[in-house]
Amino acid sequence: MHTVVVGTTSVTASDVLAVARDGARVELSEDAREALAAARRTVDALAAKPEPVYGVSTGFGALATRHIGPELRTRLQRNIVRSHAAGMGPRVEREVVRALMFLRLKTVCSGHTGVRPEVAQTMADLLNAGITPVVHEYGSLGCSGDLAPLSHCALTLMGEGEAEDAEGVVRPAAELLAAHGIDPVELREKEGLALLNGTDGMLGMLLMALADLEVLYKTADVTAALSLEALLGTDRVLAPELHAIRPHPGQAASAANMLAVLRGSELTGHHQDDAPRVQDAYSVRCAPQVAGAGRDTLAHARLVAERELAAAVDNPVVLPGGRVESNGNFHGAPVAYVLDFLAIAVADLASIAERRTDRLLDKNRSHGLPPFLADDPGVDSGLMIAQYTQAALVSELKRLAVPASVDSIPSSAMQEDHVSMGWSAARKLRTAVDNLARVLAVELYAATRAIELREGLTPAPASRAAIDAARAAGIGGPGPDRHLAPDLAAADAFVRAGGAVAAVETVTGPLA
């Protein structure tokens, strides 16, 4: 099994995905252990002083004015976890919780939090045992960290609350820890606070969305190319010299991908035949411009994610030289903005894909295809309602594109009077990514059927490879009406797994 070593600065996006999705093991590096021990010595020294230090010997948030004596500090740290584990609603997905836990461990190992090495090791032990705390949908405002989600994780470290075992069975956390020989931790000064103060949930969801969208944006280039081919469109608009004079890198990449898929097609270039067209419709002709803008948005979001991965988010933090300073680095605005930006790009990509699908089904605009791609129009309805489903998904995506980060709701007796709502932005982006895959699946289904209905004209070799792979994956071709939901489910699974991209790449080589 792959092992990820956590040092003071070494975690990458691929590390997060390996732990969150693939169950990779986690180990602490020697430099991380040394940094943990050094920072802890600083916290212990401050705890021994009579002067109050936030998070070490005071209350929290609006209650930070109270000095807490040594005899109450263990109780204080335990209480902050218990009281903040106040999430409600459906359970959050296992991969999100594992990313959340791993990213908090990453920050703990930076040496800026003051957490003891044994607490960090227990966090790693939970991940390696496949113990996943039960975390609920609601409870984070994206400021002062993803508080309730992280608190539910910290609660499991203490042997309290509920968690899921490696087989997906929910059991009391104390039972699970005992079954794996893991001792619950008794939190000391600052440790409870350090386990809660981070943007780890929203960052984990951003990293996973970026990985998923990288596949989906390539898929969108494939489905756009298939639709262009099925509509007898022209590939001349994809010429590199046209995109060089508007030098957006994402646009050039999308155009190059589409051109690679269409190379060798007998279906392109017929726009001047029986019903002459000067130009293809925007949804066909401008596909690289829209998908390309989304690709450039992904690039910006990836830059933000990389910066956040390099950060040590906590409050207060231990600085070199033994200083402990309060700060506002837990504010989720940088991550929240790009999460919202991605939701906008996703909605627009889905919207243009749906317009191409509708064009394929409309006999007045499909240039010779049967109505709704039906076998016997009137008796058969073809893909009429598949497009309804796609339209419903696009409508939902437009609602999900409304930014969460423009909202703020004051909390903690107005101490936390401006929040990012980054967790909410991340949650809706996950739904948006799922819906984009479904929208592209419907376009793929329609475009492959339409190409096969173009008798006498041979599709591009890459298109043929995509069609053959789709059929092998259980996605049916032309024919009389049948129960469509299983076909659409197969298309959805095919798209999510990158099947369309993998198929065309057997002909084109790697897509951009």
C-alpha positions in Angstrom: 0.0 0.0 0.0 1.2 3.5 -0.9 2.5 5.5 2.1 2.4 9.3 2.5 5.1 10.8 4.7 4.0 14.0 6.4 6.8 16.4 7.1 6.8 20.1 8.0 6.2 21.3 4.4 6.0 18.3 2.1 2.3 17.5 1.5 1.0 17.7 -2.1 -2.4 17.6 -3.7 -1.7 14.0 -4.8 -0.9 13.1 -1.2 -4.3 14.4 -0.1 -6.1 12.4 -2.8 -4.1 9.3 -2.0 -5.1 9.4 1.7 -8.7 10.6 1.1 -9.7 8.4 -1.8 -7.3 5.5 -1.9 -6.7 4.8 1.7 -2.9 5.4 1.6 -1.1 5.0 4.9 0.3 8.0 6.8 3.6 8.3 8.5 5.2 11.2 10.4 8.7 12.2 9.3 11.5 12.8 11.8 11.6 16.5 11.1 7.9 16.7 11.8 8.3 15.0 15.2 11.1 17.4 16.0 9.1 20.4 15.0 6.1 19.2 17.1 8.3 18.7 20.2 10.0 22.1 19.8 6.6 23.9 19.4 5.2 22.0 22.4 8.1 23.2 24.6 7.1 26.7 23.7 3.5 26.2 24.7 4.5 24.4 28.0 6.7 27.4 28.9 3.9 29.9 28.2 1.4 27.7 30.2 3.7 27.9 33.2 3.7 31.7 33.2 1.1 33.8 35.2 0.2 36.0 32.2 -2.8 34.8 30.2 -2.1 33.6 26.6 -5.0 33.1 24.2 -5.8 29.5 23.6 -3.3 28.4 26.2 -4.7 29.8 29.4 -7.8 31.7 28.3 -11.3 30.9 27.1 -12.2 31.1 23.4 -13.9 33.5 21.0 -16.1 36.0 22.8 -15.0 34.2 26.1 -11.3 34.9 25.6 -11.2 37.5 28.4 -11.3 34.9 31.2 -8.0 33.6 32.5 -8.1 29.8 33.1 -6.0 28.3 35.9 -3.9 25.2 35.4 -6.3 23.0 37.2 -9.1 23.6 34.6 -7.1 23.6 31.4 -7.5 19.9 30.5 -11.2 20.4 31.1 -11.2 23.5 29.0 -9.6 21.8 26.0 -12.0 18.8 26.3 -15.0 21.1 26.6 -14.2 23.1 23.5 -14.2 19.9 21.4 -17.4 18.7 23.0 -19.3 22.0 22.7 -18.1 22.6 19.1 -19.0 19.1 17.9 -22.5 20.5 17.2 -23.0 19.6 13.5 -26.4 18.7 12.1 -27.8 17.2 9.0 -26.7 14.3 6.7 -23.3 12.7 7.1 -20.4 14.0 5.1 -18.8 11.6 2.6 -15.9 9.4 3.9 -13.4 10.9 1.4 -14.2 14.4 2.6 -13.7 13.5 6.3 -10.4 11.7 5.5 -9.1 14.7 3.6 -10.2 17.0 6.5 -8.3 14.8 9.1 -5.2 14.5 6.9 -5.0 18.2 6.2 -5.4 19.1 9.9 -2.6 16.6 10.6 -0.5 18.3 7.9 -0.8 21.7 9.7 -0.2 20.1 13.1 3.1 18.7 11.8 4.2 22.1 10.6 5.4 22.9 14.1 3.3 26.0 14.3 0.4 24.7 16.5 2.0 23.5 19.7 0.3 20.1 19.6 2.3 17.2 21.2 3.8 14.5 18.9 1.7 11.8 20.5 -1.5 13.6 19.5 -0.3 13.8 15.9 0.6 10.2 15.9 -2.9 9.3 17.1 -4.3 11.3 14.2 -2.2 9.2 11.8 -3.2 6.0 13.6 -6.9 6.8 13.1 -6.4 7.3 9.3 -4.3 4.1 9.0 -7.0 2.1 10.9 -9.7 3.4 8.5 -11.6 5.0 11.3 -13.6 7.9 9.9 -15.5 10.2 12.4 -19.1 10.9 11.7 -19.2 14.5 10.5 -22.4 16.4 9.6 -23.3 18.7 6.7 -23.9 21.8 8.7 -21.8 23.5 11.3 -19.1 25.5 9.5 -19.2 29.2 8.6 -15.8 28.9 7.0 -14.2 31.2 9.6 -12.3 30.3 12.8 -11.9 27.2 10.7 -14.3 24.5 9.7 -15.2 24.3 13.4 -18.0 21.7 13.8 -16.6 19.3 11.2 -13.1 19.4 12.8 -14.6 19.1 16.2 -16.3 15.9 15.4 -12.9 14.6 14.2 -11.3 15.7 17.4 -14.1 14.1 19.4 -13.1 10.7 17.9 -9.5 11.3 19.0 -10.8 11.6 22.5 -12.7 8.3 22.2 -16.1 10.0 22.2 -19.0 10.3 19.7 -19.4 8.0 16.7 -17.2 6.9 13.8 -17.3 4.6 10.9 -15.0 1.6 10.6 -13.1 0.5 7.5 -16.2 -1.5 6.4 -18.5 1.4 6.7 -20.2 0.4 9.9 -20.9 3.2 12.4 -19.9 2.4 16.0 -19.0 4.3 19.2 -15.6 5.8 18.8 -14.4 4.3 22.0 -15.1 0.8 20.7 -13.3 1.4 17.5 -10.2 2.8 19.1 -10.0 -0.1 21.6 -10.4 -2.6 18.7 -7.3 -1.1 17.0 -5.3 -0.7 20.2 -5.4 3.1 20.0 -5.5 5.0 23.3 -7.8 8.1 23.4 -5.9 11.3 23.8 -6.3 13.6 26.8 -5.9 17.1 25.4 -3.7 19.6 27.1 -3.2 23.4 26.7 -4.0 24.7 23.2 -4.5 21.3 21.7 -8.3 21.3 21.5 -8.2 24.7 19.8 -5.4 23.6 17.4 -7.5 20.7 16.2 -10.4 22.9 15.3 -8.9 26.0 13.6 -8.4 25.3 10.0 -9.8 25.6 6.4 -9.1 21.8 6.0 -12.6 20.8 4.9 -13.1 23.4 2.3 -9.5 22.8 1.0 -9.9 19.1 0.8 -13.1 19.4 -1.2 -11.4 22.0 -3.5 -8.6 19.6 -4.2 -11.0 16.7 -5.0 -13.1 19.0 -7.2 -10.0 20.1 -9.1 -9.0 16.4 -9.7 -12.5 15.6 -10.9 -12.9 18.7 -13.1 -9.6 18.0 -14.8 -11.2 14.8 -16.2 -14.5 16.4 -16.9 -13.1 19.3 -18.8 -11.2 16.9 -21.1 -14.4 15.0 -21.5 -16.3 18.1 -22.4 -13.8 18.7 -25.2 -14.5 15.1 -26.4 -18.3 15.5 -26.3 -18.2 18.9 -28.0 -16.1 17.4 -30.8 -18.6 14.5 -31.1 -21.5 16.9 -31.3 -19.7 19.1 -33.9 -19.2 16.0 -35.9 -22.7 14.7 -35.6 -24.0 18.2 -36.6 -21.8 18.2 -39.8 -20.0 21.2 -38.4 -16.7 22.7 -39.5 -13.5 22.1 -37.7 -11.9 25.1 -39.3 -12.8 27.2 -36.3 -10.4 25.1 -34.3 -7.3 26.1 -36.2 -4.4 26.9 -33.9 -3.7 30.2 -35.6 -7.2 31.5 -34.8 -6.7 30.8 -31.1 -3.1 32.2 -31.1 -4.5 35.7 -31.8 -6.5 35.5 -28.5 -3.9 33.9 -26.3 -5.9 32.4 -23.5 -4.1 29.1 -22.7 -7.2 27.2 -21.8 -9.0 28.1 -25.0 -6.0 26.9 -27.1 -5.9 23.6 -25.2 -9.6 22.9 -25.7 -9.4 23.7 -29.4 -6.4 21.5 -29.8 -8.2 18.6 -28.0 -11.3 19.0 -30.2 -9.1 19.1 -33.4 -7.3 16.0 -32.3 -10.5 14.1 -31.8 -11.9 15.2 -35.2 -8.8 14.4 -37.2 -9.7 12.2 -40.1 -13.5 12.6 -39.9 -15.7 12.5 -43.0 -18.5 14.2 -41.2 -16.9 17.7 -40.7 -16.9 20.3 -43.4 -20.4 19.7 -44.8 -21.8 23.0 -43.6 -22.1 24.2 -47.2 -23.9 21.2 -48.5 -27.7 20.9 -48.8 -28.6 23.6 -46.3 -25.6 26.1 -46.5 -24.5 27.7 -43.3 -22.0 30.5 -43.0 -21.1 29.5 -39.5 -22.1 27.0 -36.9 -24.1 28.0 -33.9 -22.3 29.5 -30.9 -22.7 26.3 -28.8 -20.6 24.5 -31.4 -18.3 27.2 -32.7 -17.5 28.8 -29.3 -17.0 25.5 -27.4 -13.2 26.1 -26.9 -13.8 29.7 -25.7 -16.2 28.6 -23.0 -14.4 25.4 -21.9 -11.1 27.3 -22.2 -12.3 30.0 -19.8 -13.2 27.2 -17.4 -9.8 25.6 -17.8 -8.1 29.0 -16.9 -10.4 29.2 -13.9 -9.2 25.7 -12.8 -5.6 26.9 -13.2 -6.3 29.9 -10.9 -8.1 27.7 -8.3 -5.2 25.2 -8.4 -2.8 28.1 -7.6 -4.9 29.1 -4.6 -5.1 25.5 -3.4 -1.3 25.0 -3.7 -0.8 28.2 -1.6 -3.3 26.9 1.0 -1.6 23.5 1.1 1.6 25.3 2.0 0.0 27.2 4.8 -0.2 26.4 8.5 -3.6 27.6 9.5 -4.2 28.0 13.3 -4.9 30.6 15.9 -2.7 31.4 17.8 0.4 30.1 16.0 3.8 29.3 17.4 6.5 31.4 15.5 10.2 30.9 15.3 11.9 32.3 18.4 9.1 31.2 20.7 6.5 33.9 19.9 2.9 32.9 20.0 0.7 35.3 18.1 -3.0 35.5 17.4 -3.9 36.0 13.7 -6.8 35.8 11.2 -5.3 33.2 8.8 -8.2 30.8 9.5 -10.5 33.1 7.4 -11.6 31.0 4.4 -12.0 33.8 1.9 -9.2 32.8 -0.5 -10.5 29.3 -0.8 -14.2 30.3 -0.8 -13.8 32.6 -3.7 -12.3 30.0 -6.0 -14.9 27.4 -4.9 -17.6 29.8 -6.0 -15.7 30.7 -9.2 -15.5 27.1 -10.1 -19.3 26.6 -9.6 -19.9 29.4 -12.1 -17.6 27.9 -14.7 -19.1 24.4 -14.2 -22.6 25.8 -14.7 -21.7 27.5 -17.9 -19.9 24.4 -19.3 -23.0 22.4 -18.6 -25.2 25.0 -20.1 -23.3 25.0 -23.5 -23.3 21.2 -23.5 -27.1 21.1 -23.0 -27.6 23.5 -25.9 -25.6 21.2 -28.2 -27.7 18.3 -27.1 -30.9 20.1 -27.8 -29.6 21.0 -31.3 -28.9 17.3 -32.0 -32.5 16.4 -31.1 -34.3 19.2 -33.1 -34.9 18.2 -36.7 -35.0 21.9 -37.7 -31.5 22.4 -36.5 -29.8 19.0 -36.7 -29.2 19.0 -40.5 -30.9 15.8 -41.4 -31.0 13.8 -38.1 -34.4 12.3 -37.1 -36.5 14.1 -34.5 -35.1 13.4 -31.0 -32.8 10.8 -32.7 -35.8 8.5 -32.5 -36.0 5.2 -34.5 -39.6 5.8 -35.6 -40.5 9.4 -34.6 -44.0 9.6 -33.3 -44.1 6.0 -32.2 -40.7 6.4 -30.5 -39.8 9.5 -28.4 -36.1 8.8 -28.7 -34.0 11.0 -26.4 -36.7 13.7 -25.8 -36.9 13.2 -22.0 -33.1 12.6 -21.6 -32.8 16.2 -22.7 -35.4 17.2 -20.1 -33.3 15.5 -17.4 -30.2 17.3 -18.7 -32.1 20.6 -18.7 -33.2 20.1 -15.1 -29.6 19.4 -14.1 -28.5 22.6 -15.8 -31.2 24.6 -14.1 -30.0 23.3 -10.8 -26.4 24.1 -11.6 -27.4 27.7 -12.3 -28.8 27.9 -8.7 -25.7 26.3 -7.4 -23.6 29.0 -9.1 -25.0 31.7 -6.8 -21.9 32.5 -4.7 -21.9 31.5 -1.0 -18.9 33.7 -0.3 -20.8 36.9 -0.8 -22.8 36.1 2.3 -21.7 36.5 5.9 -23.6 35.9 9.1 -22.2 37.2 12.4 -21.6 34.7 15.2 -20.0 34.3 18.7 -21.6 37.4 20.2 -20.3 39.6 17.2 -16.6 38.6 17.9 -16.7 36.6 14.7 -18.6 39.2 12.7 -17.5 38.4 9.2 -17.3 34.8 7.9 -16.4 33.2 4.5 -19.0 30.5 4.1 -16.3 28.5 2.4 -17.5 25.2 3.6 -20.9 25.9 2.1 -19.2 26.9 -1.2 -17.4 23.6 -1.2 -20.5 21.5 -0.5 -22.4 23.0 -3.3 -19.5 22.7 -5.7 -19.4 18.9 -5.0 -23.0 18.7 -6.1 -22.2 20.9 -9.1 -19.4 18.6 -10.2 -21.7 15.6 -9.9 -24.3 17.3 -12.0 -21.8 18.3 -14.7 -20.8 14.7 -15.1 -24.4 13.8 -15.7 -24.9 16.6 -18.2 -21.9 15.5 -20.2 -23.1 11.9 -20.0 -26.3 12.9 -21.8 -24.4 14.8 -24.4 -22.1 11.8 -25.0 -25.2 9.6 -25.2 -26.9 11.8 -27.8 -23.8 12.6 -29.9 -22.6 9.0 -30.2 -26.1 7.9 -31.3 -26.3 10.8 -33.8 -23.0 9.9 -35.3 -24.1 6.3 -35.9 -27.3 7.6 -37.6 -25.1 9.4 -40.2 -25.1 6.6 -42.6 -22.5 6.7 -45.4 -20.1 9.0 -43.6 -17.2 7.7 -41.5 -16.5 9.4 -38.2 -12.9 10.2 -37.1 -10.9 7.3 -35.7 -10.9 8.9 -32.3 -14.6 9.3 -32.4 -15.1 5.7 -33.4 -12.9 4.7 -30.5 -15.1 6.7 -28.1 -18.3 5.2 -29.5 -16.9 1.6 -29.3 -15.8 2.1 -25.7 -19.2 3.6 -24.8 -21.0 0.6 -26.3 -18.6 -1.8 -24.5 -19.5 0.0 -21.2 -23.2 -0.7 -21.7 -24.3 2.5 -23.3 -26.8 1.5 -26.0 -26.8 2.9 -29.5 -29.6 3.7 -31.9 -32.8 1.7 -31.9 -36.4 1.6 -30.8 -37.4 3.1 -27.4 -36.2 1.3 -24.3 -35.8 2.0 -20.6 -33.3 4.9 -20.8 -32.3 5.2 -17.2 -29.9 2.3 -17.2 -28.2 3.6 -20.4 -27.9 7.1 -18.8 -26.5 5.6 -15.6 -23.9 3.7 -17.6 -23.0 6.9 -19.5 -22.6 8.7 -16.2 -20.3 6.0 -14.8 -18.3 6.0 -18.1 -17.8 9.8 -18.0 -16.8 9.9 -14.3 -14.2 7.2 -14.8 -12.7 9.1 -17.7 -13.8 6.5 -20.2 -14.3 8.9 -23.1 -11.0 10.5 -22.6 -9.1 7.2 -22.3 -10.8 5.9 -25.5 -9.9 8.8 -27.7 -6.4 9.0 -26.3 -5.7 5.5 -27.7 -5.8 7.3 -31.1 -4.8 10.9 -30.3 -2.3 10.5 -27.6 -2.6 12.4 -24.3 -5.1 15.3 -24.4 -4.1 18.7 -23.0 
